[in-house]
Amino acid sequence: MKKYLLLLVVFISALNANAQVDQKASYAFIERIIPGKSGSFIIEEIPPQNGKDIFELDSNGGKIVLRGNNGLSIASALNYYLKNYCFCDIGWNGTNLNLPATLPMVKRPVHKTTPYQYRYYLNYCTYNYSMAWWDWDRWQKEIDWMALNGINLPLAITGEEAVWQTVYKSMGFTDKQLDEFFSGPAYFAWFWMGNIDAWGGPLPQHWMDSHKELQKKILERERSFGMKPVLSSFTGHVPPSFKDKFPGAKVKKTNWDAGFPDVYILDPDDPMFETIGKKYIDAQTKEFGTDHLYSADTFNENVPPTNDSTYLDGMSKKVFNSMAAADPKAIWVMQGWMFHYNNKFWQPQQIKALLNAVPNEQMIVLDLYSDAHPVWNRTEAYYGKPWIWSMLQNFGGNISLFGRMRHVAADPAIALHDPESKNMRGIGITPEGIEQNPALFALMLENVWTDTPIDVDKWLINYAQRRYGQSNNQINDAWHILLNTVYTGGLTEGGQESIIVARPTMKKSIDRVLTKLDYDPAQLAKAWGLFINTADSLQESDGFQYDIVDITRQVLANYANPLQQKVAAAYQSKDQAHFKQYSAEFLQLMDDLDALLSTRKDFLLGKWISEARANGITDKEKNLYEFNARDLVTLWGDKESGLREYSNRQWAGLIKGYYKPRWAMYFSQLDKSLATGTVFDDKAFDKQVKDWEWQWVNRHDNAYPNTTSGKPVEKAKQLFEKYNNVIQQTYSQQ
């Protein structure tokens, strides 16, 4: 009998050892999502189906049963239950968790299997345009959101700079030499991708130490759900002093062509390439462990020195070998962005050479921009490599209402069933910035548990009910308008921006501030009216409050464009009276926008700055991080930066404190030129405004609050009353 009991204990222990669902972690997750309700759920483990993640919903003994093959599937089951039985919604910009007093039972069992092995999340750029200042509390919320939405392949590159410090110090580099290498925290993405050195630095040691520990927490939590984080690897980017320390090494200069100095890249043909690559992965594994997935982008927005197939084949082999030398199970995860961005260079012969150098099952290609510019359908589905259909959508963290909803709803499933898609293994979202356009991201993630196109018209009705806590016909009509205006986006790099964020001009658009709309702004104004009409009944909804502010923002931002052209026309016709009137209206519009955006934490410059400063432990560190935070969303570089306004944001504080003063200076000088009959000096103004911008970027004046003021719905109503008629008149005259 004792022998039998011993065998039973061993058998149960073996089962527990092989279990993929950590009961304790799953109940803790439920408690984080719906505090006080974890006791209403039963968690059960079931095996995957044909190697794919699976979940089931059921009821038993007055409790809801969540079944899955890992923690991620359990989380997805909870999300399905909350959305479809409780009509709740959890998102970045507004959450509705107004649960019924008694949780509804599941009358008929629900069974869902994902058709996708991989569900990828993040882009190098997301780490800076949105996540640069996140602490553990914010990361924990994001990882829970990832789990709820079935993401199992997250890019995980926090703390990478600490590993590089270990590697390069072991090679004899000094702190001073590394200060000339590591960028500031807001610019890591472009440092990691080999585009820039040092800008925004020098990087404090406290940042490296604290973010190494933060990465350990991130990875532990992601892995507890069954996610497989994608870590980083070596692509050749070395410190500027490398060429002096190792004069015999094959080091070449390259330039990102964005106004920054050259960076140095170690040629993959050099014997040190594989040595450093192995050192890095060994050091990274020691700190963070590994799931054998490594991100590497060899020519991110840089053109290779030659289009010779032999060179590209050899280079690709060397990059892969530098991973495999440390980890024979290594899988190279490559962003396919360069094949779109430099498509003239990357012809079929060159793409084949790069890809075919690596065994098929040891590479995954992210078709980074499938929603607008797919590459898979012109490369024979990456010539047999496993690949992932991805939605990019956002550039620079801009917050315009924008997306291609009908494509996002249908194209992943269409591609999955297309014989030409060959080895399509998954779907993903790869935006440069998040925490905007929540409906679009929710729609994209609806694809995770289905292999058929989504009826987006029906889906939006359900989404609005979940988000606002009730069904409303006028809101459904408004969302139908949104679907056919802002969410029928063109092939531009993200949404169109307002002229208010541009450096002052008489032109309709400049540089990166594109103001030509792909839709009729008068139609969007109709949707605005419908939101205002329903405000009294929906105003308690967090999601509604965000949406009504966001739509009001977009309507007013659009209206700024024709108003600016009225200013320009009055100036050019030397009509000083109308110039004064329209320029005053333009500046007032900015004040009104700023007051509107002050009502929601999602739109506060002060929040962004205060979160940056919170990462520092000395005034010097806090000031450095504030510079990074201010610079990224304005100039992006120095006074002469060619990337200024790339990461523009329509935020409270930024409008009134940065964009408005520029326009006020401009109008004042134009008015003076009209009054005196003198020619406006463009060059003098250009110098003046650049000096002012650089001073603003370098300030530490605590000028911007990180808490909200005013009521979102009340402010939106006031602005509708003030602007709706004049906006309608403006568009009817065009």
N, C-alpha and C positions, 0 to 999 in steps of 0.2 A: 504493500500500500504506500509506504514511504517513497519507494522507487517511482511509483505512478505519479504521486504528488510532485516529486522533483522534476519529472519529465514534463508535467503540466505547467509548472512554473517556468521551465526553460522554454517551452513552446509559446507561452503567453509573452515572455520577455522578448522572444524573437519577433513575434507579431508587432509588439510595441516598437521594437528597434526599426522595423521596416515601415512603420506607419508614416504616411505623408501628411496627415492632419494632426497638428498639435492642438489638442482639445483646449488646453489652458490658454494658448495664444489666441485661438479662435473665439473663445468666450470673452477674453479681454478686448478683442477687436469689436465684438458686438456691443460691449459695454461702452466703448469709446464712441461708437456711432449713435446708439440709442441708449443713453445712460438709464440704468434701472430696469432695463427690459431683457437682459441676457438670460434671466431665469425662465423666460417664456419660450426658449428655443432648445431644441435637441440637436446635437451635432453628430452625424454619423459618416463614417468613411466608406466609400465605394471605389472599385477599381476604375481606372480610365477606360475609355472606349476606343479601341483601335489606336491606342497610344495618344489619344486626344483628351483634353480636359473635359470634364462632365460635371453637371450638377443636377440635383433633384430637389423638389419641394413637396412636402407632404404634411399631414397633421396626425398627431397621435396623443391621446389622453389630454386634449385641450392645449397642447403645445404645437408649435410649428417645427417641423423637422427640416433641417438643412443638411443635405448630403452632398459630398463632393470627394474628389480624389486627392485634393490638397487644400491648403488654407485659402488659396486663391479662388477655387471653385466654391468653397463655403461662402466666401465673401460675395461672390457673384450671385449665389443663390439668395443671400440676404438682400442684395440690391434689387434683384428681380421681384422679390416679395414686397419690398417697400414701394417700388414703382407701380406694380400691377395690382396689389391688394390694398395698399394703404394710400395710394396716390400721393406719394412723397417724392422729393427730388433733392439730391445732394450735389452741389456744384461749387465752383469757385466764387461766382458772383451771385450769391443768393441761394439759400437752402430752405426747403420746406420739410420739416419733420413734425408736422402737426398730426400726430398719430391718433387713430380712433381710440376711444376710451378702452374698448375691448379689441384686442388684435384679432383680425379676421382669420378664420381657419381656411386651410387649403382643401377644398372639397374634392377636387380631382388632382391626382399626382401630376406634377410637371417634370418633364425630362428634357434637358438641353445638353447638346454636345457641340463644342466649337469645331468648325471645319478647319481652323487655322492652328498649326503647331506653334506659331510665334505671333505675339501681339506686342509690337515694339512701341517704345515711348521715348521721346526727347530728341533733341538736336543739341550739338555743342552750344549753339547760340542761345538756347533757352536758359542755359546755366547763367548767362549774364544779363540778357534782356529782361528776364523775369525773376530768376532765382539767386541772384548774386549775393543777397544779404540774408538768406533764410537761416533760421536757427533750427534746433531739433524739433521744437513744437510745430513749426510750419512744415518741416519735412515729414513728420509723423502724419499730419493731416493729408499730405499729398500721397504718401505711400498707401494710406487707407483708401483714398480716392482711386488710386491705381488698382488696388485689389478689388474694390467694388465693381470696377469696369473691366476686369479680366486681363489687365496688362501683365505679361509674364517676362518681358524682355526689356527692362529699363536700362538706358545708358546711365552709368554710375561713375562719374569722374571727379566728384568732390575729393579734395585732399591729394590730388595727383602731384601737385607741386612739392609736397613734403617727400614723396618718394624720389622725385628727381633730385631734390637736395641731397638725399642720402647717396644716390648713385654718383652724382658729380663730385661730392666731397670725397667719396672713396677713390675717385680718380685724381684727387689733388687740387681741385678747384677751390678757391677761397671764397669767403662770404662776399668780399668786394666784387669778385668776378661774377658771382651769381646775382648780385644786385643789378648788374648790367644785363641780366638775362630775364629774370622773372618779372612779369608785368604786374600791374595792380589788379585787385580782385574783380573789377568790372570788365576786365579785358582778357580774362583767362582763355575764353573760347578761341580767340585769334592767336594767343600765345601757344595754346595746345596744338592748334592746327598749323603752326609754323608760319604765321603771317607777320607777327610783330614781336619785338623784344622790349622789355623794360617799361613801356608806356604805362603811366599810372602808378609806378613803383617809387622807391624800392619796397619790396614786400616784407612786412614785419614777421619776425620769427613766431610771434604769438599766433598770427593767422595760420601759419603752416601747422603748428602743433595742435591748435584747437580744431582745425578742419580735418586733420588726420583722424582725430577722435570722433568727429562728427560723421565721417565716412564709415567708420566701424559700426556706428549705430544704424546708419542708413542701410548698410549691407546686411547686418544681422536681421533687421526687420523685414527687408525685402525677401531674404532667403527663408524667413520663417513662414511666409506665405507660399513658398515654392517657386518664387520668381528666380530667374537666372540673370543677375546683373552683368552688363557688358562693361568691362574695365578698359583701360587704355594700354597703349603699347608705343613703341619707338618708331617714328617715321623719318628720323634723320635730323630733326631740328636740334642744333647744338648752341652753346653759349658763344658769343662773339670772340671770346678769348681762346676758343678751341683751336683756331688756326695758328695761334702763337704757341700754345702749349704742345700741340702735336703738328709741327710744321710739315711732316711728311704725309699727313692725312689728306685724302681727297675731299676738300671742303669747297663748296661753291656758294657764291652769293646769289640770292634771289630777292625779288622785290614784289610786294603785294600790289603795287601801283595804287596806293590809297594815301600817299603823302607821308608814309613812314619810312625810316631808314631800312637798308637791306638787312636781311637775316641770313644766317649761315646754315647750310644743309650739308650733312655728311653724305657723300655718295654711297649708295648701297653696295657698290663694287669694292669699297674699302673694307679690309678685314675687320676694322674696328666696329663696323656697323652691326654685325651679328653679335659681337661681344657686348656692346652697349645694350642692344635690344634684349639679350639674355639677362644681363645684370638688372635691367629695369624690371622685367617680369618676375625674376627671382625676388627682388626687393619688395615689389608690390604684393606678391603672393604671401611673403612672410608677414606683411602688415595686414592684408585684407582677405587672404584666401583667394580662391578662384573658382569660377564655373566654366572656365576654358573658352570664354568669349572675349575677344579683344577688338576694340575699335582702332582703325588706322585709316587715315585719309592722306595719301601720299602727295597729291598735287592740288590741294584745296585752293581754288581760284589762282593757281599759278600754272603756267604752261611748262611741261617738261622740256629739257634742253634739246631733245631730238624726237622725231616721230618714228624713229627706227624701231621696228618690231622686236628685234633682238635685244635692244637696250631695255625696252619696256618689259619684256618677258623676264630678263635677268633681274631687273630692279624688283619686280613683283616677287620673284622667288626669294630674293634676299630679305625683303620685308617679312615674308611669311616664315622663312627659316629662322629669323631672329626671334619670332614667337615660339616656333616649334622646338627650338634648341632648349628653351626653358620648360615648355609644356607640349609634349608630343600630341596631346589631344586638342591643341589650340584650334579655334575657329576664328577666322578673320572676318569681322563685321565692317563692311565698307559702305560709306555714304556714296550713293551714285550721283551726287550733286555735280561733280566736275564734268560728267558726260553731257549734262544740260548746259552748264555755265560756260564751258569751253567747247561747245559742240563742233566748232569748225576744226579743232585739233583732233578731237576724239571721234574719228571715223571708225567703221567696223573693224578694220585691220588693227588699229591701235587698241581698241577696247578688247578685242579677242586676245591680243598678245598679253595684256595686263591680267585678264581674268584666267586664261587657260594655263597660266603658270602655276596655279594653285589647285590642288585636288578639289573636285566639286563639293564634297561633303565637309570641306574645311574652310569654306567661305560662304558668307551670306551677304547679298547686295541689297542695300536699301534703295528702292526706287523713290527717291526722296520727295519728288514733286508730282506724284501720279495724278493728283486731283486736277492739274492744269497742263503739265508738260511731261507726260510719261516717257520713259526711255525704254522700258521693257519691250514695247511694241515695235521698236526699230533696231533691236539688238538680238532678235530671236530669243527673247526672254533671258537676256544676259548669258546666252550661249550655254545654257544648261545649269548655271549656278542656281542654288536656292536664292530666292529673292522675296522681298516684302513690298507690297503695295502701300504707299504712304501718302498721307495728307500733310502738306507743308502749310499752306494757307497764310501764315503770318510772317511778315518781314519787319525786323527791327523793333518788335514789341509795340508797333503802332496799334491804336485802339479803334480804328475805323470799323463800322459795321460792314462786314465783307465775308464772302464765302461762295462756294459753288455747291449748294446743297443737293441739287438733283444728281450731280456727279458723285458726290460723297455717298448718297443713298443707294446708288445703283452700280457704280463702276467696280467696286471691289468684288461683288458677287459675279458680275459679268466676266471680269478677268479670271476669277477662280474657275469658271466653267468653260473658258475659252481654251481649246486645245493648244493654241499658240502660246499660252502663258506657261506651259511646261512645268517648271519646278517652283511655282509660286507657293510659298510656305506660310505666308502670313500677311497681316495688315498692321499698319502703324500710324501714329501721329507724330510728326517731326517738325513742329512749328518753331520759328525763331523766338516767338513770345507766346505766353499763355495768359490766363486770367482775363480773357476778353472773348466775345462772341460765344458764350457758353452753349447756346443751342446747337451751334455747328459741331462742337466737339462731342456733345452728347449724342448727336445723330451719327457721327462717325463711329463712335464706340458701340452703337446699337448693332453694328455689323459683326461684333465679336461672336455672338451666339446664333448667327443665322447664315445660310448660304444662298439666300435669295434676295433680290433687290427689295429695298424698303420703300413702301408707299409713303413718300415724304409728306403729302398733304394730310393723310390720316395721322401720321406720326406727330405732326405739329399740334394737332388738336389734343392728343393725349399728353404731349409734352407741356402744353400750356396749362392743362388741368392739374398736372402734377406740380408744376412750378408755382402756380398761383393758389392752389388749394381748392379751386372750383372751376367749373366749366362756364364759359361765357361766349356767346355767339359773336359779339362785336370784337372780342379779342381774337377769336378764330379768324375773323375777316382781316384783322390787322396783321396777323401772322401770315395770312395768304398774300397780302401785299408785300410784306418783308421778304417772303420766299421769292417773289417775282421782281424784286428790286435789288436791294443790297445783297441778297443771297443768291442772285444769279450773276455772280461776279465774272468779269472778263479774265483775260490771260495776263493781266498786269501783275507786278510783284506786290501782291496785297492790295488792300483797299486804297481808294483815292483819299488824299489828305486835304485839309482846308488851307486856304491861303494865309490864314492867321498864323500858322506855325512857320511860314517862310520868312526869311530875312526880307525886310520891306522892299517892295518892287511895284511897278506899274503893270508888269506882265501878269498874265493869268496864272502862270505857274513857273517855278524855277527849279533847276537841278532835280533834287529828289522829292520835291513837293509837287506831286501831280494832282491837278484839281479837276480834270475832265471826268465827269461821272459816266458810268456805264448804264445808268438807269435814269428815269425821270424823277427829279427831286420833288416834284409836285405830288407824285404818288406816295412817296415816303411821308410827306406832310399829311396826307390823308390818314395813313396808319397812325401818325402822331395824334390826330384828332380822335381816333377810336380809342387809343390808350387813355387820353384825357377823359373821354366820356365814361370809361369804366373805372376810373380812379377811385371813386367813392366806395365801390364794392370790393375792390381788390387791394386797397392801399395798405392793408396789414401784412401783405405778403412781401417777404424780403426780396424775392426774385422779381416781383413786380416793381418794387421801388428801384432796384437796379435798372431794370429794362426801361422804365419810363424816363429815368435820367439819361440813359444811354441813347435812346431814340431822340429825346429833346436835344441832347448834345449834337447828334448827327444832323438833325434838321437845321439847327442854328449854325453849325459849322459849314454846312452846304450854302446857307444863305449868305455867309460872309463873302463868298466868291463873287456873286453879282454885285454885292454892295461895294466891294473893293473896286470893281470895274466902274462903278458910278463915280467913285472918288477919282479914279484915273481919268475918266472922260471930262470931269469938271476941271481938273487941273490942266489937261491938254487944251481945253477950250478957254482957259484963263478965266473961268467963272468962279471967282473967289468965294462968293456967297454960298454956292452949292458945294464947293470944295470944303468949306468950314462945316457945313451941315452934315455931309456924308462922312467926312473923316471923324466927326464927333460921334455919329451913330455907330461907326465901325469900332471905335474905342469903347463905347458903351456896351456894344454887343459882347466884347471881350469880358468886360466886368460882369455882365449878366451870366455869361458862360462859366466864369470862375465861381460865382456864387452858387450856381446850380451844382457844379461838380464838387463843391465843398460839402455837400450833403451826404456824400457816400465815400467810405474809406477806400473804395476801389480806385478813386480818382485823385488821390492826394499826393502831391509832390513831397509834402512834409513827412508822410509815412515812409516813403522811399529813402529820404535823407536820414530820418531818425533810425531806421533799421540799419542803414549803412554805418552810422556812427556807433550803434550798439555793439558792433563787432570789435571795436577798439577798446584797449584798456588804458591808453594814455591819450592826452589831448592831441599829440602828434599823430597817433594812429587814427583817431576819430576824424581829424581834419583831412588826412590822406584819403580815407574812405568817402568822406563827403565830397572831396574833389572828384573821385572816381564816379560817384553817383550823379553829380551835377553834369560832369563832362559827357558821360555816355549818352544822356538823353538830349544833349544840345549840340555841342561841337563835335563830339566823338574823338577829337584829337586836339591839336593846337589851334592857334588863331586862324591859320590858313587851311584848316582841315577840309579835304574834299568830301568828307563823309558827314559834314554838319547836317543836322535835321534828319539823318537816316533813321535815328531812333526817336523821332519826335513823339511827344505824348500830349494829348489834350487833357491836362491835369490841372486841378485847382492849385494855384501857386505858380505853376509854370506859365499859365496864360497871363495872370495879372502881374507876375513878378519878372517875367523874361520876355515873352512875346509882345505884350502890350507896350512896355517901355521902348522897345525897338521901333514899333510903329509910331508911337507918340513923338519920338525924336525925328523920324522921317517926315511926318505930317507937319511938324513945327517948322522944319527947314523948307519944305515945299511951300508952305503958307508964306513964309518970309520972302521966298523968291517971287511969288505972285505979287506980294505987296510992294516989293521994291523994283519989280521988273527985271531982276537979274536971273542969270541962268543957274539952275540948280547944279551944284558940284558933286557929281556922282562919286568921284574918286575920294574926295574929302570925307563924304558921308561913309563910304565903305570902310575907310580907315577908322573913323570914329566908332562905328558900330562894332567893328572887330575888337577894338580896344575895350569897349563896354562889355561885350560878351565874355572876353577873357577875364575881366575883373569879376564878373558875376560868377563864373565857374570857380574862381578861387576864393569866393567869400565863405565865411563861417559865421553868419550873423543870426542864426536861429530864427529866421524870418517867417518860416512856413509851418503852420500847425500840423500836427499829426493826428488830430481828432476832428470829427465832423462838426459842422455848424449848419443849422437850418433843417427843414424837413423836406425830403426828396419830392414827395407828391405835391405838397403845397407850392414849392418853388417851380416845379414843372407847370403847374396850373397857371401861376402868375405869368410865366414866360409865354405860355400859349395865348393868354389873353392879350399880352403886349405885342406879340410878333405874328400871330397866325394870319391876320388879314393882310398885313404888308407882304408877307411871304407869298400868299396866294396871288396877290396883285402882281408881284414881281415875276412870278413864273407864268402868269397868264399873258404878260406882255412880251415874253421872249419868243 
